[in-house]
Amino acid sequence: LACFIQDQFYQRQDATFIAFKKVIRSAVNMAKKKDQTVKSQREEEHLETNRQVVDTAKQSRAVIREIYTISKDGKKPLSQRNEQVIHLIEAFFGEGDDDDISRVFDTFENDLINLQKRKGYYHYLFDQHTSLIRKLSPALRALTFDSENSNPDLIEAIEYFRSKDSEFNEKAPTEFLNDSEKELVIEESNLPSISRWKILLFCAVIIGIRDKKLILKYSYKYREDQSYLIPQQEWLTDRETLIRRANLESFVDGPQVLEKIGRHLNQQYYRVNDMIDRNEIEGFQKRPSGWMLKKLDADYDNSKFIPSLLSNHKAVTLYELLAEIDKYAEFSKVLQTDKSGKELSSIKLKQVYATIMSLGTNLGHHNMARAARNISEKQLRDTEKQWLSPSSLSKANEAMVSFIQSLPLPKVFHNNEGELHTSSDGKKITVAVNSLLANFSYKYYGKEQGITANSYTDEFQAFFNINVHTSSDREAASMLDGMVESTRALYPEGEMIHWHSTDQHGFTEAVFAGMHFINVSFAPRFAKIHKQALCTYDDKTKQAMKGRVLKPGSTINRKSILSQWDKVLHLMASIKLGYCSAAHIFRMISAQSPKSDVYKALQGFGQLLKSSYILSYLEHPEIRRNVQKQLNRVEHGQKLSEAVFFARQGKLRVGAESDIQKAMLCKTLLKNAIIIWNYLFLSDYCCQLDDSQRQEVINSISNGSVIAWAHVNMHGVYDFDRMPSKSFKSTITQMRALKVA
């Protein structure tokens, strides 16, 4: 019970701060938008003022120059020169009203002051003080901060805020404010100073948490950095054991690791530039301003042979498909949580299938209960609660992926023997209910809010993972998290060369480094690869590449990287051994301002790896084709996601992160069931052919995709054999005789 209470308290502290952050961010964005709108509306007025100031400055400069010329004219007597100067000055000031000129200068000066102090933005932010103070004051009072590891100025301000009848006087702490913010608080205004002070405190709390100047004492997400890692003393005493358990032995010698990659990169610069000079790189185009790379088509077609073969089969309902696949993959056994160890009864199995379909198709339990016979909404909810946790659903999906791996037919999609190529892609999903995880984005959701779901697939087109995050976060950190999970179970490190591809949204230089430490070669598809900055290992190569087409713009700071090498190993060991989430820790250290030394080291190492990858990408056309092919697969898988998650316009009707994760995992399970059914159908088809026909069909299959679903009836069937039951108690005569007035 104590553990449950502690867990709930930690979760509520995190949820309180997330809600606090969403409210203040919304207010800040609204103030910025309003400020920008007003500035745009006043642009013409500002232009006229600026034009008058410039004209006055030009005239003044001309008058001063003329006065200087007159005063230096020795041929004229002094009295004549003085008279000319006086006439010139009188003419200058007589051209316009002094009050008008002074008014223009005052307006210009005020605009500059307002711009410097961002008065317009703060004015619109302070305008929201009533609602902000009402909403955020209880939240800030509820949060428990770690005063020992937090900024004392912020802690003092928060404690003063919590005191009864707090008002702005000489006792009010202001050290957490910068000079311009202090002026904003004390200047005369219709708005009370204490209200302005509170709004600035709310903003400072958000920035303080981000930059680790404020630490929550009881939290899963906003603790001190070191608390997420392997305890420092344990790292110092058991470093070798921990490194071995995390499979990081090959990275212990930092200088050797850097030098090996660096020397290889230096050779690549010479080799690739020589190939460019000989015009040997396919699709490479020299331009006056640099170079371009033509996109190569992948040897991949998802529209012909396999879909046409499957479409000849009578449509199979999603329920029939799921139940049939369970007989082969036995994923329901993984969901077994009954302490007695007994297998699920046939009735309970049907309820499990119905619940998976209810969540995975987005029908919801209410609609599924109305559409299904002999299954109630309560049974669906009880089944979800008892059998379908995120962890059990993840294991069920792993069982399905393992089954796909056990089949011989998927191996025809291998690019190269001894290699594995996976990919991931994020999809925006609208959330139609209140959710702490969802954010507003007009570009993706219109006036609604939503989340991003990262889906993963391999060469076999098995969907081995899915994770969700807020749409405001980059996909890169979540992608790394998913890959760490997959290397623990489905794709163990070192068994084969492992490539992973994403589009540019899944890329950061720090994540490039993180992928290297889990023995995965990161292979993103850059939208504009020619604009990516290249670096080199040493200055000698940088100098030698001057005048060549591909030339590095910088040299990595080896000293900076190596000084943090042990901390980088500590971080990666903590991630790989499950002490912390890669997504959380990478987002946390990347958001800090200024950037931490560890993050800078990861970025520097990632720049080296990225440069080497780009040169390999140019040198080897097959890498480009394989990257394109694998991304085509995961993007095609997103279309399958839309087809499976069809109900209620594809909008989520759950808001809690665990509920969203369950819905996404059920959808992935249904997708994998379709993939397995397709493989079994194609395998069965091949078994009926003679050797020559079979090889021809297998060759056709290898150039296509098993991600096909036209033969799957997602919506169910109409039963015309059963006579409709009587729905009404009254006869038609009684209804016609009904008196309504």
C-alpha positions in Angstrom: 0.0 0.0 0.0 2.8 2.4 0.9 4.4 1.8 -2.5 1.1 2.4 -4.3 0.7 5.7 -2.4 4.2 6.8 -3.2 3.8 5.9 -6.9 0.5 7.8 -7.1 2.0 10.8 -5.4 5.0 10.9 -7.8 2.7 10.6 -10.8 0.5 13.4 -9.5 3.4 15.7 -8.9 4.5 15.1 -12.5 1.0 15.6 -13.8 0.6 18.8 -11.8 3.7 20.3 -13.3 2.9 19.2 -16.8 -0.6 20.9 -16.5 1.2 24.0 -15.0 3.6 24.0 -18.0 0.8 23.6 -20.6 -1.2 26.6 -19.1 1.7 29.0 -18.9 3.0 28.0 -22.4 -0.4 28.6 -23.9 -0.5 32.0 -22.3 3.1 32.8 -23.5 2.2 31.7 -27.1 -0.9 33.8 -27.0 1.0 36.8 -25.8 3.6 36.4 -28.5 1.0 35.9 -31.2 -0.9 39.0 -30.1 2.3 41.1 -29.9 3.3 40.0 -33.4 -0.2 40.8 -34.8 -0.2 44.3 -33.3 3.3 44.9 -34.6 2.2 43.9 -38.1 -0.8 46.2 -37.9 1.4 49.2 -36.8 4.0 48.5 -39.4 2.9 51.3 -41.7 2.9 53.8 -38.8 6.4 52.7 -37.7 7.7 53.0 -41.3 6.5 56.6 -41.5 8.1 57.4 -38.1 11.3 55.7 -39.2 11.3 57.6 -42.5 10.9 60.9 -40.7 13.8 60.1 -38.4 16.0 59.1 -41.3 15.1 62.3 -43.3 15.7 64.5 -40.3 19.1 62.8 -39.7 20.1 63.3 -43.3 19.1 67.0 -43.2 20.9 67.5 -40.0 24.0 65.9 -41.4 23.9 68.1 -44.5 23.4 71.2 -42.4 26.3 70.3 -40.1 28.5 69.6 -43.1 27.6 73.0 -44.7 28.3 74.8 -41.3 31.7 73.1 -41.2 32.5 74.2 -44.8 31.4 77.8 -44.0 33.4 78.0 -40.8 36.6 76.8 -42.6 36.2 79.3 -45.4 39.1 81.7 -44.6 38.4 84.0 -47.5 35.3 85.4 -45.8 35.4 87.5 -42.7 34.2 86.0 -39.4 31.1 88.1 -39.2 29.9 87.1 -42.6 30.5 83.4 -41.8 28.6 83.7 -38.5 25.7 85.4 -40.3 25.6 82.6 -43.0 25.6 79.9 -40.2 22.8 81.6 -38.4 20.7 81.9 -41.5 21.3 78.2 -42.3 20.2 77.1 -38.8 17.2 79.4 -38.9 16.2 77.9 -42.3 16.6 74.4 -41.0 14.5 74.8 -37.9 12.0 77.0 -39.7 11.0 74.3 -42.2 9.0 72.3 -39.6 7.4 72.5 -36.2 9.8 71.7 -33.4 7.0 70.0 -31.5 6.4 67.6 -34.5 10.0 66.7 -34.7 10.3 66.1 -31.0 7.1 64.0 -31.1 8.7 61.8 -33.9 11.9 61.4 -31.9 9.9 60.5 -28.7 7.9 57.9 -30.6 11.0 56.4 -32.1 12.7 56.3 -28.7 9.7 54.7 -27.0 9.5 52.1 -29.8 13.2 51.2 -29.2 12.7 51.0 -25.4 9.6 48.9 -25.8 11.4 46.6 -28.2 14.4 46.3 -25.9 12.2 45.5 -22.9 9.6 43.4 -24.9 6.9 45.6 -23.3 4.4 44.6 -25.9 4.8 40.9 -25.2 4.7 41.4 -21.4 1.7 43.7 -21.7 -0.4 40.9 -23.4 1.0 38.3 -21.0 0.0 40.4 -18.0 -3.4 40.9 -19.5 -4.1 37.2 -18.7 -3.1 37.6 -15.0 -6.6 36.9 -13.6 -7.0 33.5 -15.2 -3.3 32.5 -14.8 -3.2 33.3 -11.1 -6.5 31.5 -10.5 -5.4 28.4 -12.4 -1.7 28.2 -11.5 -1.6 29.3 -7.8 -3.0 26.0 -6.4 -0.6 24.0 -8.7 2.5 25.9 -7.5 1.5 25.5 -3.9 1.0 21.7 -4.4 4.4 21.1 -5.9 7.2 20.0 -3.6 10.7 21.3 -4.6 14.1 20.0 -3.5 15.4 23.1 -1.9 18.9 21.6 -1.4 19.5 21.1 -5.1 17.5 24.1 -6.4 18.3 27.7 -7.0 18.0 29.5 -3.6 16.6 32.7 -5.3 13.8 30.7 -6.9 13.1 28.8 -3.7 12.9 32.0 -1.7 10.4 33.5 -4.3 8.2 30.3 -4.2 8.2 30.3 -0.4 7.2 34.0 -0.4 4.4 33.2 -2.9 3.1 30.5 -0.7 2.9 32.8 2.4 -0.5 34.1 3.3 -1.5 37.6 2.0 1.7 37.9 0.0 2.0 41.4 -1.5 4.7 43.2 -3.4 6.8 45.3 -1.0 10.4 45.6 0.0 10.3 42.0 1.4 9.2 40.5 -2.0 12.2 38.5 -3.5 13.3 39.8 -6.9 16.7 38.3 -7.3 15.2 35.6 -9.7 14.3 38.4 -12.1 16.6 40.1 -14.6 16.9 43.9 -14.6 14.3 44.6 -17.3 11.8 42.3 -15.5 12.4 44.1 -12.2 11.6 47.4 -14.0 8.4 45.8 -15.4 7.3 44.9 -11.8 8.0 48.3 -10.1 6.8 50.7 -12.9 3.5 52.4 -12.6 0.6 50.5 -14.0 -3.1 49.8 -13.6 -2.2 46.2 -12.9 -1.0 45.5 -9.3 2.8 44.8 -9.0 2.2 41.6 -7.1 0.2 40.2 -10.1 3.0 41.0 -12.5 5.5 39.5 -10.0 3.5 36.3 -9.8 3.2 35.9 -13.6 7.0 36.4 -14.0 7.5 33.8 -11.2 5.3 31.3 -13.1 7.5 31.8 -16.2 10.7 31.5 -14.1 9.5 28.2 -12.6 9.1 26.7 -16.1 12.5 27.9 -17.2 14.1 26.8 -13.9 12.7 23.2 -14.2 14.0 23.1 -17.8 17.5 24.3 -16.9 17.6 22.2 -13.7 17.7 25.2 -11.5 14.6 23.9 -9.9 14.2 20.2 -8.9 11.0 18.4 -7.8 11.6 16.3 -4.7 9.0 13.6 -5.5 8.9 13.0 -9.2 9.7 10.6 -12.0 10.4 13.2 -14.6 11.8 16.3 -13.0 14.4 15.0 -10.5 18.1 15.8 -10.4 20.0 14.5 -13.4 22.2 12.1 -11.4 19.3 10.4 -9.8 18.3 8.8 -13.2 21.7 7.3 -13.7 23.6 4.4 -12.1 24.5 5.7 -8.6 27.9 7.3 -8.8 29.5 5.2 -6.1 28.2 2.0 -7.7 29.6 3.2 -11.1 33.0 3.9 -9.5 33.2 0.5 -7.7 31.6 -1.8 -10.3 32.4 0.1 -13.5 33.9 -2.9 -15.4 31.0 -5.2 -14.5 28.4 -2.6 -15.5 30.2 -1.9 -18.8 30.3 -5.6 -19.6 26.6 -6.0 -18.7 25.8 -3.0 -20.9 27.9 -4.5 -23.8 30.1 -1.4 -23.9 33.5 -3.0 -23.7 34.4 -2.0 -27.3 33.8 1.7 -26.3 35.9 1.9 -23.2 39.1 3.3 -24.9 37.7 6.7 -26.0 40.9 7.9 -27.8 41.1 4.6 -29.8 37.3 4.8 -30.7 37.7 8.4 -31.9 40.9 7.7 -33.8 39.5 4.6 -35.6 36.4 6.5 -36.8 38.4 9.7 -37.6 41.1 7.9 -39.7 38.3 6.2 -41.6 36.6 9.5 -42.2 39.8 11.1 -43.4 40.2 8.3 -46.0 36.6 8.8 -47.1 37.2 12.4 -47.9 40.0 11.6 -50.3 38.2 8.6 -51.8 34.8 10.3 -52.3 36.3 13.5 -53.7 38.4 11.5 -56.2 35.2 9.7 -57.3 33.4 13.0 -57.7 36.3 14.3 -59.9 36.0 11.1 -62.1 32.2 11.5 -62.2 31.7 8.0 -60.6 29.0 8.8 -58.0 25.5 8.0 -59.3 23.1 10.9 -59.1 25.7 13.4 -57.9 25.5 16.8 -59.6 27.9 19.7 -59.2 26.4 23.1 -58.9 28.0 26.6 -58.9 27.0 27.0 -55.3 28.0 23.5 -54.2 26.4 20.2 -55.1 23.1 18.2 -55.2 22.2 14.6 -55.0 19.5 13.1 -57.2 17.1 10.7 -55.5 17.4 7.1 -56.5 14.3 4.9 -56.8 14.2 1.8 -54.6 13.7 -1.6 -56.2 10.4 -1.9 -54.3 6.7 -2.1 -55.5 3.8 -2.4 -53.1 1.1 -2.2 -55.6 1.2 -5.2 -57.9 1.9 -8.9 -57.3 1.1 -9.5 -53.7 -2.0 -7.4 -53.4 -3.5 -8.9 -56.5 -2.7 -12.4 -55.3 -4.3 -11.7 -51.9 -7.4 -9.9 -53.4 -8.3 -13.1 -55.2 -9.0 -14.7 -51.8 -12.4 -14.2 -50.2 -12.4 -11.3 -47.7 -11.5 -12.4 -44.2 -13.0 -10.5 -41.2 -10.6 -9.0 -38.7 -11.9 -11.2 -35.9 -11.5 -14.4 -37.9 -8.0 -13.4 -38.9 -7.0 -12.6 -35.3 -8.4 -15.8 -33.9 -6.8 -17.9 -36.6 -3.4 -16.2 -36.2 -3.5 -16.8 -32.5 -3.5 -20.6 -33.1 -0.1 -20.2 -34.8 1.6 -17.4 -33.0 0.0 -18.1 -29.6 0.2 -14.5 -28.6 -2.7 -14.9 -26.2 -0.6 -17.1 -24.0 1.7 -14.2 -23.4 -1.3 -12.2 -22.1 -2.0 -14.9 -19.5 -1.8 -13.5 -16.0 -4.0 -16.0 -14.2 -2.0 -17.1 -11.1 -3.4 -20.7 -11.6 -1.6 -20.9 -14.9 -4.7 -22.2 -16.7 -5.2 -21.4 -20.3 -7.8 -18.9 -21.3 -11.3 -20.4 -21.9 -12.9 -20.0 -25.3 -15.3 -17.5 -23.9 -12.6 -15.5 -22.3 -10.5 -15.7 -25.5 -13.4 -14.1 -27.4 -13.5 -11.3 -24.9 -9.8 -10.8 -25.3 -10.1 -10.6 -29.1 -13.0 -8.2 -28.8 -11.1 -6.0 -26.4 -8.0 -5.9 -28.6 -10.2 -5.0 -31.6 -12.1 -2.4 -29.6 -8.9 -0.6 -28.7 -7.0 -1.3 -31.8 -9.6 -0.2 -34.3 -10.7 2.8 -32.1 -14.3 1.6 -31.9 -14.3 1.8 -28.1 -15.9 -0.5 -25.7 -19.3 1.1 -25.9 -19.6 0.7 -29.7 -18.0 -2.7 -29.7 -20.5 -4.0 -27.1 -23.4 -2.6 -29.2 -22.0 -4.3 -32.4 -21.1 -7.7 -30.8 -23.4 -10.3 -29.5 -23.2 -11.7 -26.0 -20.4 -9.3 -25.0 -21.1 -6.4 -22.6 -19.3 -3.2 -22.2 -18.4 -4.2 -18.6 -16.8 -7.4 -19.8 -14.7 -5.5 -22.2 -13.6 -3.0 -19.5 -12.8 -5.9 -17.1 -10.9 -7.8 -19.7 -8.8 -4.7 -20.5 -8.0 -4.1 -16.9 -7.1 -7.7 -16.2 -5.3 -8.9 -19.3 -4.2 -5.9 -21.4 -1.5 -3.9 -19.7 1.1 -2.1 -21.8 3.8 -4.6 -20.8 1.7 -7.7 -21.6 0.7 -6.2 -25.0 4.4 -5.4 -25.8 5.3 -9.0 -25.0 2.4 -10.3 -27.2 3.7 -8.2 -30.1 7.2 -9.6 -29.5 5.7 -13.1 -29.7 4.2 -12.2 -33.1 7.4 -10.7 -34.4 9.3 -13.8 -33.3 6.9 -16.0 -35.1 7.4 -13.9 -38.3 11.2 -14.3 -37.8 10.7 -18.1 -37.6 9.1 -18.4 -41.0 11.3 -19.0 -44.1 9.4 -16.7 -46.5 10.2 -13.4 -44.8 13.9 -14.0 -45.4 13.4 -13.2 -49.1 13.3 -9.5 -48.1 16.8 -9.5 -46.6 18.9 -6.9 -48.4 22.2 -8.5 -47.5 23.1 -11.7 -45.6 24.2 -11.0 -42.1 22.6 -7.5 -42.1 19.4 -6.2 -40.7 17.7 -2.9 -41.7 14.9 -1.4 -39.6 13.1 1.9 -39.8 10.7 4.1 -37.9 8.3 7.0 -38.7 6.2 9.3 -36.6 2.5 9.8 -37.2 0.4 12.7 -35.8 -2.8 11.5 -34.2 -5.6 13.8 -33.0 -6.8 13.4 -29.4 -10.4 14.4 -29.0 -10.4 14.5 -25.2 -8.4 16.4 -22.6 -4.9 15.0 -22.3 -1.7 16.1 -20.6 0.3 14.3 -23.4 -1.5 16.1 -26.2 -0.5 19.5 -27.6 -2.1 22.0 -30.0 -0.7 22.4 -33.4 -2.8 24.0 -36.1 -0.5 22.6 -38.8 -1.3 19.0 -37.9 -4.5 19.0 -35.9 -6.3 22.2 -36.9 -8.0 23.6 -33.8 -7.7 20.3 -31.9 -4.7 18.8 -30.1 -2.8 15.6 -30.6 0.2 13.3 -30.0 2.9 11.6 -32.1 3.1 7.8 -32.4 6.4 6.4 -33.6 6.0 3.1 -35.4 8.9 0.7 -36.1 9.3 -2.0 -38.8 12.0 -4.3 -40.1 12.9 -5.8 -43.4 10.3 -8.6 -42.8 7.7 -5.8 -42.4 7.0 -6.9 -38.8 6.0 -4.0 -36.6 8.2 -4.6 -33.6 7.6 -1.5 -31.5 5.5 1.7 -31.1 5.8 4.5 -28.6 4.0 7.8 -28.1 5.2 11.3 -27.1 3.9 14.9 -27.3 3.8 16.5 -30.7 6.1 19.3 -29.5 9.0 16.9 -28.8 11.3 15.7 -31.6 10.9 12.1 -32.7 14.6 11.4 -32.4 14.7 10.8 -28.6 11.7 8.5 -28.7 13.2 6.7 -31.7 16.4 6.0 -29.7 14.2 4.7 -26.8 12.4 2.2 -29.1 15.7 1.0 -30.5 17.2 0.4 -27.1 14.1 -1.7 -26.2 14.3 -3.7 -29.4 18.0 -4.5 -29.0 17.3 -6.0 -25.6 15.0 -8.7 -26.9 14.2 -9.0 -30.6 17.5 -7.9 -32.2 20.3 -8.6 -29.8 23.5 -6.5 -30.3 26.3 -8.0 -32.3 24.3 -10.8 -33.9 24.4 -9.0 -37.3 25.1 -5.5 -38.7 22.1 -3.4 -37.8 21.0 -0.4 -39.8 18.2 1.9 -38.8 16.6 4.6 -41.0 14.3 7.5 -40.3 13.4 10.7 -42.1 15.0 14.0 -40.9 12.5 14.4 -38.0 14.1 11.4 -36.3 17.7 12.8 -36.5 19.9 14.7 -34.1 23.6 14.5 -33.9 23.4 13.4 -30.2 21.1 10.6 -31.2 23.6 9.6 -33.9 26.1 9.0 -31.1 23.5 7.2 -28.9 22.7 4.8 -31.7 26.4 4.0 -32.1 26.6 2.9 -28.5 23.8 0.4 -29.0 25.7 -1.0 -32.0 23.2 0.3 -34.5 24.3 2.2 -37.6 22.0 5.2 -38.0 21.0 5.8 -41.6 18.6 8.7 -41.8 17.2 10.2 -45.0 18.1 13.9 -45.1 15.7 16.2 -46.9 18.6 18.4 -48.2 21.7 16.4 -47.6 23.9 19.0 -49.4 23.1 21.4 -46.6 24.2 19.2 -43.8 27.4 20.5 -42.1 30.4 18.2 -42.5 33.3 17.9 -40.0 36.7 16.2 -39.9 38.9 14.5 -37.4 41.9 16.7 -37.7 43.0 20.1 -39.2 45.4 18.5 -41.6 42.5 16.9 -43.6 40.5 20.1 -43.4 43.3 22.0 -45.0 43.9 19.3 -47.6 40.2 19.4 -48.6 40.2 23.1 -49.4 39.2 23.6 -53.0 37.6 20.1 -53.3 33.8 19.7 -53.8 33.3 18.0 -50.4 35.1 20.0 -47.8 34.6 19.9 -44.0 33.5 23.1 -42.3 35.0 22.3 -38.9 37.2 20.0 -36.9 35.8 18.1 -33.9 37.0 19.1 -30.5 38.6 15.8 -29.4 39.7 17.2 -26.1 36.1 18.3 -25.2 34.7 14.9 -26.2 37.3 12.8 -24.4 37.0 14.8 -21.2 33.4 13.7 -20.9 33.9 10.1 -22.2 33.5 8.4 -18.9 30.3 10.4 -18.2 29.0 9.4 -21.7 29.7 5.7 -20.9 27.9 6.2 -17.5 24.9 7.7 -19.3 24.7 5.0 -22.0 25.2 2.2 -19.4 22.3 3.6 -17.4 20.1 3.7 -20.5 21.0 0.2 -21.7 20.6 -1.4 -18.2 17.2 0.1 -17.8 18.0 2.7 -15.1 16.4 5.4 -17.2 14.6 6.0 -20.4 16.7 7.2 -23.4 13.9 9.4 -24.5 13.6 11.2 -21.2 17.3 11.6 -20.5 18.1 12.8 -24.0 15.2 15.3 -24.0 16.2 16.5 -20.6 19.9 17.2 -21.3 19.1 18.7 -24.7 16.6 21.2 -23.3 19.0 22.6 -20.7 20.4 26.1 -21.3 23.3 26.3 -21.5 23.9 22.8 -22.9 25.6 20.4 -20.5 29.2 19.2 -21.3 28.0 15.6 -21.7 25.4 16.7 -24.3 28.1 18.7 -26.1 30.3 15.7 -26.2 27.5 13.5 -27.6 26.9 16.2 -30.3 30.6 16.3 -31.2 30.9 12.6 -31.5 27.6 12.5 -33.5 29.0 15.1 -35.9 31.9 12.7 -36.7 29.6 9.8 -37.2 27.1 11.8 -39.3 29.9 13.0 -41.6 31.2 9.5 -42.1 27.6 8.3 -42.9 27.0 11.1 -45.4 30.2 10.2 -47.3 29.2 6.5 -47.3 25.7 7.5 -48.5 27.3 9.3 -51.5 29.8 6.6 -52.2 27.4 3.6 -52.2 24.2 3.9 -54.2 22.9 0.6 -52.6 22.8 2.3 -49.2 20.6 5.1 -50.7 18.3 2.5 -52.3 18.0 0.4 -49.1 17.3 3.5 -47.0 14.6 4.6 -49.4 13.1 1.1 -49.6 13.0 0.7 -45.8 11.4 4.1 -45.3 8.8 3.2 -48.0 7.9 0.2 -46.0 7.4 2.0 -42.7 5.4 4.8 -44.5 3.3 2.2 -46.2 2.8 0.7 -42.7 1.3 4.1 -41.6 -1.4 3.7 -44.3 -2.2 0.3 -42.8 -2.4 2.0 -39.4 -5.1 4.3 -40.8 -7.0 1.4 -42.2 -6.9 -0.5 -38.9 -7.6 2.5 -36.7 -10.6 3.5 -38.7 -13.3 4.2 -36.2 -14.4 7.6 -34.9 -12.4 9.4 -37.6 -9.2 8.0 -36.2 -9.3 10.4 -33.3 -8.3 9.0 -29.9 -10.9 9.2 -27.2 -8.6 8.4 -24.3 -6.2 10.9 -22.7 -4.0 9.1 -20.1 -0.6 8.2 -21.5 -1.0 4.5 -20.5 -4.4 4.3 -22.2 -3.0 5.9 -25.4 -0.1 3.4 -25.3 -2.5 0.5 -25.0 -4.5 1.6 -27.9 -1.4 2.0 -30.1 -0.1 -1.4 -29.0 -3.5 -3.1 -29.8 -3.4 -1.4 -33.2 0.2 -2.7 -33.8 -0.9 -6.2 -32.7 -3.7 -6.2 -35.3 -1.2 -5.0 -38.0 1.1 -7.8 -37.1 -1.7 -10.3 -37.3 -2.5 -9.1 -40.8 1.2 -9.4 -41.8 1.4 -13.0 -40.4 -1.8 -14.0 -42.2 -0.4 -12.6 -45.4 2.8 -14.6 -45.0 0.9 -17.8 -44.2 -1.3 -17.3 -47.2 1.7 -16.7 -49.5 3.6 -19.7 -48.0 0.6 -21.9 -48.5 0.3 -20.7 -52.1 3.9 -21.4 -52.8 3.6 -24.9 -51.3 1.1 -25.8 -54.0 3.4 -24.9 -56.8 6.2 -26.9 -58.5 9.8 -25.8 -58.1 10.1 -23.6 -61.2 6.8 -21.8 -60.5 7.6 -21.5 -56.9 10.9 -19.7 -57.5 9.3 -17.4 -60.0 6.6 -16.5 -57.4 9.1 -16.0 -54.6 11.2 -13.7 -56.8 8.0 -11.6 -57.5 7.2 -11.6 -53.7 10.7 -10.4 -52.9 10.2 -7.2 -55.0 6.9 -6.3 -53.3 5.5 -5.9 -49.9 3.3 -8.0 -47.6 1.8 -4.8 -46.1 -1.5 -5.4 -47.9 -5.0 -5.3 -46.4 -7.6 -4.9 -49.2 -8.6 -8.6 -48.5 -9.3 -7.8 -44.8 -12.8 -6.8 -43.8 -12.1 -4.3 -40.9 -15.8 -3.4 -40.4 -17.5 -6.8 -39.9 -20.3 -8.5 -41.9 -24.0 -8.1 -42.3 -26.1 -11.2 -41.4 -29.0 -11.5 -43.8 -29.8 -15.2 -42.9 -31.1 -14.3 -39.4 -34.6 -12.9 -39.3 -34.8 -9.6 -37.5 -36.2 -9.7 -34.0 -39.2 -7.6 -32.9 -38.0 -4.2 -31.6 -41.3 -2.6 -30.5 -43.8 -3.6 -27.9 -46.8 -1.6 -29.3 -48.6 -2.6 -32.5 -48.7 -0.3 -35.5 -52.4 0.2 -34.9 -51.7 1.4 -31.4 -48.9 3.7 -32.6 -51.2 5.2 -35.3 -53.9 5.8 -32.6 -51.4 7.7 -30.4 -52.8 11.1 -29.3 -50.2 13.8 -29.4 -52.3 16.8 -28.7 
